[in-house]
Amino acid sequence: MNLGVPTAALAAVFLAGPALPAASARTDAPAASARADAPQPSIGVGSTRLSPGRPATVTGTGWPSGATVQAEVCGARALRGSADCDTLRAAVALVAADGTFRVTLIAGAPPSRCPCVIRVTAQPGASSARLDVELAGQREAPLPSLAPAPRVDVVRTRLSGSPGLAELFGASPHRTLAVTVRNPGTTALGRAPLIVAWGTGGTADIPVSAPLTRDLPAGATRTYRVRVTLPAAAFGRYSVGGAYGPAKFSSATDVYPWGLITTAVLSALLLVHAIGVAARRRFRQRPVRAGVPAPDAIVTAPVTPTDIELTGLRTFLARAGNEGDRTIALHTLLRHVSGQPELTDRQGLDDLVRVLAPPLPTRPGDTARVESDEPRDARSREAR
């Protein structure tokens, strides 16, 4: 019979017994039943024998992707949470997409005596794990009696900061998160870790550097301020939240670069206006037929006073009637203009009439009229 595999499995369960209850104690029962097939968070260390002031590399598998984990050395098996842990030398890391992480911390002397463990907690979420280690130079003491877990209340969470001119045009927004916590218990609360993150869509998953905390006496209240910088050209609602020990908090802020939006809208309107003007100009242009000049290309000859006088003279002769009447009218006009009593060049006068006034159309009866005009012309000459 091959007993190697079952024996090894039982040994692994037996050795991991002190760590697994601590990890499952912070997981809700429905979540644990829903994730029965999911891998449980676990941690490992290069060497379980640590020396104060020396680095130790902690690795983990099966952790929530994107979560922020904090590793620290704790005494008294971390039965009282952060009150037993060296939070000043804690190390923080992000969990990769495959659920793994790797972080290096400096081993220090925890506030409680050994037995010591390395404790890793995840935020957001309630996942945690412990691993027994030996700390050189530290004496062991009996474990303290289990007492109710310390309680801490988040009294107020506020995001302050108004948008500046640069932020209105897409610069990185800056906000200040003020978290006020209170210890309502009768015992002092140790240095609980303050974890702050921001994100979009109601989920704060991008960590922000937070200040180190101090012991919180019984009944005391303390406010921590954290500067939060959002990305450039931020648009919409952003969530800022985290946890102080077991207590969680959350807040939100709206960021809209109105200056950048207004500039973009005005640019679009100007572009539409320019396109409309160009389209109207092109629509108004008429097609030019071959051989016909465009209306703008037609050049009108200037009108001179001589043209005006000839035009008036032609109109005067046109009103005179037939050719004989035109000759008499022109003869009378020239006599009046020149001041001479008689003009003898009758042939030249007739030629001038023909040049100035076109011949009248030939109609029935015109010949008789012209013939009848001869005696009158003769009588006119005899009268003169």
Secondary structure, DSSP 8 states (H G I E B T S, - for coil): ---HHHHHHHHHHHHTTTHHHHHHHTS-HHHHHHTTTS---EEEES-SEE-TTSEEEEEEES--TT-EEEEEEESGGGTTGGGGB-GGG-EEEE--TTS-EEEEEE----SS-BSEEEEEEEESS--EEEEEEEETT--B------------EEEEEEEE----HHHHTT---EEEEEEEEE--SSS-B----EEEEEEETT---EEE-------B-TT-EEEEEEEEE--TT--EEEEEEEEETTEEEEEEEEE--HHHHHHHHHHHHHHHHHHHHHHHHHHH-----TTS--GGG-------HHHHHHHHHHHHHHHH-SHHHHHHHHHHHHHHHH--S----HHHHHHHHHHHS------TTHHHHHHHHHHHHHHHHHH-
